[in-house]
Amino acid sequence: MILDFEPGDKVLNPNNKDWGIGQVQSIIKEKVTVNFQNVGKKVINCNNIELKKVNDKN
């Protein structure tokens, strides 16, 4: 599995939009650690949850 994320990327969890925008902290295999605005750090298994990248370039 190839993930299209790198540390510093902004992402959303479409299953929990109330978590707010998160910033990718680290990626180890299929596990992505994300620091979300409203809930803090979460480890997301990308085999179970598909994170969506947020485009900062407006």
N, C-alpha and C positions, 0 to 999 in steps of 0.2 A: 504494500500500500504506500502510495506517495502522497504526502500531505502538502498542500500549497500554502503553508504558513511558515513564518519565521518570527523569531522574537521581535516584539515591537509592533507586530500587525494588530489591527483593531478587528474584533470579531463580535458577532451576536450569536446567542444560542436561541434558535427559532422556537424551541420547545419551552423556553423560559425567558421571554422577552423582558419581563419585569426585572431581570438581573441587571439590565442595562448593557452598555457597551463594555467589552472586556479587552484587555491588552495581553497578547500572548507573552508568557514569561519564558517557557521552555517547551521543547518537544522531545520526547523519548519514545521511539517506536510509534505506536498508535495513540499514546497518551500525551495530551496537550495541557499544560498548566496555564490557566488564564486568570488574571486579576480583574474581576468584574466590578463595576461602579457601585452596585447596590448590595452585593453579597460577599465581596472579597475573593480570595483565591479558591479556585475549583480545579480539580483534575478531571478532564473530560476524555473519555475513551471514544475516539473517533470511529471505532467500529460500531458504536451504538448511537452516537449523536453526531449529526453533521453540522459543524459550525459554519456560519456564513461570514465571509470577509466583508468588512465595512470599508467603503471607498472614502478616504479622507479628502480627496481632491475635488472640492466643490468650487 
